[in-house]
């Protein structure tokens, strides 16, 4: 059996010191009969529920602490934008760390979509993950409203909306680029090639993923409130259910899905040279 080889930087050939997992089948009905599949769905549901509960509470708390109509409030008080960004990034770090070994720790339909395009998960798993994530998000925001109904309704339910002064195109662009950063980081942090080559530099995959979420929030909270996660936008929109929360909902689905698709293509076909490898394989196996 021929050992896999890869071209090194100086043109020589070296044996591969890593193994890519085989592509996931497009439709894998066998998964539906496995308990591990349903356990993964439960993990995605609970993780997204906890993510939305903590982060939406943080957003509403900040708005309450800086409300100019309330007596003795400080416009510079509260956790601030950086605190909100830490809330989102920190929760992603914690929850990805907790669920990575069970479901992969997606907690985001855009991440699941990107991994599906890269053949990391099957269509069945991708669709069911997205359903579990959206239901978890709705449930998490529902808990926020149950415990803080007056604040929830007064401060917009933590819903994503396009800020005044920004066009829909700007908002869409912010979501595309922000999600690209996140999904690109997911691919890079979980790349088996990186794990093998950089084994002397221990990298906890949830850490860079959490930092990516943190940094994107710092940049785009003033524009869209930052979604980069369709479930994060859907949950508050469903529970708050006011026109403002639904007006630009499409931005928080189209933008993240485009960004995820671009990140998957960039990582798989350019950085990992997927297109070149496929062409080389075709040339080495001509049809007789």
Buried (B, 14 or more C-beta within 10 A) or exposed (E): EEEEEEEEEEEEEEEEEBEEEEEBBEEBEEBEEEEEBBEBBBBBBBBBBBBBBBBBBBBBBBBBBBBEEEEEEEEEEBBEBEEBBBBBBBBBBBBBBBBBEBBBBBBBBBBBBBBBBBBBBBEBBBBBBBBBBBBBBBBBBBBBBEEBEEBBEBBBBBBBBBEEEBEEEBBBBBBBBBBBBBBBBBBBBBBEBBEEEEEEEEEEBBBBBBBBBBBBBBBBBEBBBBBBBBBBBBBBBBBBEBEEBBBBBEBBBBBBBBBBBBBBBBBBBEEBBBEEEEEEEEEEEEEE
